Amino acid sequence: MGALFVSSARLAVRWPLIWWRDAVVEASLAIRRCWFALFIASSAFAIALIGVYGGNVLQLLGARDRIGGPGYIAAIREPSAWATMMIFAGVAGSAITADLGARRIRDELDALAVLGVDTIRALVVPRIVGLALIAPVLGMLSLAVTVGELYLLAPALLDVSRASYIESLSLAIYPVDLIAFFVKFALVGVVVGVVSSYKGLTTGGGAEGVGRAVNSTVVITFFTLWALSVVFNTGYLSLFPDVTTQRG
């Protein structure tokens, strides 16, 4: 996988950039496959975890009207990020593995190699770049759903005015948080693209092998993304300790 990443990175910057049209197609496919499941998952996390559980904790502290700030910070660090990563890996990653794996067992990849086509440049690079570009978009979609639903449900669910929610939310938004959010999800897209492409290219054993490769892709990406999230958040909070202060 490491060698595949290095090869893909080298080919991605080599002129001519013949992969960009396919990268747009892959990005479009990924967002169409993921957006509905992501909407449902983000809604559940927003209402149950942040709205109900977080609201009860803040009520005990006598600060329920401050839900906007903690809700935004929690969403951008964990629930929105977690839901997006899991759905992205489970849906987009498994689809890529199944596609490349099916081509492998039908000997299509060998046929392309005989014709002189660089399969890494033609098939892998567009998928990795497409996922790296669309992952931050899906992350922002999840964040927008979380913030928007809390805004709409604040009076009924939390007994908080929307004006108080907006005030608390505006105090919690830092540009560095959003920049780190985009960087983190670009890395998520690269990880999912590399792992799913590698497992698809190395598939063997017919249709059963494709199924095993898809299952392996999901397990590896889930574990890797959890580890990536822990390491990234630890490094980010260490480099920018001011963002740990509650502003809202």
LINQUICOR-V164621 format. One record per residue. N is the residue number from 1. RES is the residue in three letters. NEAR is the number of other ideal C-beta (glycine too) atoms within 10 Angstrom. Layout:
# LINQUICOR-V164621
n: (N;N)
res: (RES;RES)
near: (NEAR;NEAR)
This chain:
# LINQUICOR-V164621
n: (1;2;3;4;5;6;7;8;9;10;11;12;13;14;15;16;17;18;19;20;21;22;23;24;25;26;27;28;29;30;31;32;33;34;35;36;37;38;39;40;41;42;43;44;45;46;47;48;49;50;51;52;53;54;55;56;57;58;59;60;61;62;63;64;65;66;67;68;69;70;71;72;73;74;75;76;77;78;79;80;81;82;83;84;85;86;87;88;89;90;91;92;93;94;95;96;97;98;99;100;101;102;103;104;105;106;107;108;109;110;111;112;113;114;115;116;117;118;119;120;121;122;123;124;125;126;127;128;129;130;131;132;133;134;135;136;137;138;139;140;141;142;143;144;145;146;147;148;149;150;151;152;153;154;155;156;157;158;159;160;161;162;163;164;165;166;167;168;169;170;171;172;173;174;175;176;177;178;179;180;181;182;183;184;185;186;187;188;189;190;191;192;193;194;195;196;197;198;199;200;201;202;203;204;205;206;207;208;209;210;211;212;213;214;215;216;217;218;219;220;221;222;223;224;225;226;227;228;229;230;231;232;233;234;235;236;237;238;239;240;241;242;243;244;245;246;247;248)
res: (MET;GLY;ALA;LEU;PHE;VAL;SER;SER;ALA;ARG;LEU;ALA;VAL;ARG;TRP;PRO;LEU;ILE;TRP;TRP;ARG;ASP;ALA;VAL;VAL;GLU;ALA;SER;LEU;ALA;ILE;ARG;ARG;CYS;TRP;PHE;ALA;LEU;PHE;ILE;ALA;SER;SER;ALA;PHE;ALA;ILE;ALA;LEU;ILE;GLY;VAL;TYR;GLY;GLY;ASN;VAL;LEU;GLN;LEU;LEU;GLY;ALA;ARG;ASP;ARG;ILE;GLY;GLY;PRO;GLY;TYR;ILE;ALA;ALA;ILE;ARG;GLU;PRO;SER;ALA;TRP;ALA;THR;MET;MET;ILE;PHE;ALA;GLY;VAL;ALA;GLY;SER;ALA;ILE;THR;ALA;ASP;LEU;GLY;ALA;ARG;ARG;ILE;ARG;ASP;GLU;LEU;ASP;ALA;LEU;ALA;VAL;LEU;GLY;VAL;ASP;THR;ILE;ARG;ALA;LEU;VAL;VAL;PRO;ARG;ILE;VAL;GLY;LEU;ALA;LEU;ILE;ALA;PRO;VAL;LEU;GLY;MET;LEU;SER;LEU;ALA;VAL;THR;VAL;GLY;GLU;LEU;TYR;LEU;LEU;ALA;PRO;ALA;LEU;LEU;ASP;VAL;SER;ARG;ALA;SER;TYR;ILE;GLU;SER;LEU;SER;LEU;ALA;ILE;TYR;PRO;VAL;ASP;LEU;ILE;ALA;PHE;PHE;VAL;LYS;PHE;ALA;LEU;VAL;GLY;VAL;VAL;VAL;GLY;VAL;VAL;SER;SER;TYR;LYS;GLY;LEU;THR;THR;GLY;GLY;GLY;ALA;GLU;GLY;VAL;GLY;ARG;ALA;VAL;ASN;SER;THR;VAL;VAL;ILE;THR;PHE;PHE;THR;LEU;TRP;ALA;LEU;SER;VAL;VAL;PHE;ASN;THR;GLY;TYR;LEU;SER;LEU;PHE;PRO;ASP;VAL;THR;THR;GLN;ARG;GLY)
near: (14;8;8;18;18;11;15;23;13;12;17;19;8;11;5;6;13;14;23;14;10;16;21;15;13;25;23;12;18;27;19;10;16;25;17;11;15;23;16;13;20;26;16;13;22;28;16;12;17;24;20;13;11;21;20;11;13;18;13;8;8;8;15;18;18;22;27;26;20;21;29;26;20;17;26;25;19;15;23;29;22;17;27;27;27;18;23;29;27;18;18;29;31;21;20;27;29;19;18;25;28;14;20;20;17;10;11;14;20;12;11;15;12;9;7;6;13;14;18;17;17;15;23;27;28;24;31;27;23;26;31;22;18;24;30;20;18;27;25;17;18;31;21;13;22;26;22;13;20;26;15;13;17;25;13;8;16;24;11;21;12;14;10;17;26;13;15;23;22;13;15;19;16;16;7;12;16;14;12;21;19;14;13;23;25;17;17;27;28;19;26;31;29;25;25;32;29;23;27;28;19;16;25;12;12;10;11;10;15;23;15;15;26;22;13;17;26;20;12;19;28;15;11;18;25;13;11;17;18;10;10;17;15;10;11;18;14;9;10;14;8;9;17;9;7;12;17;20)
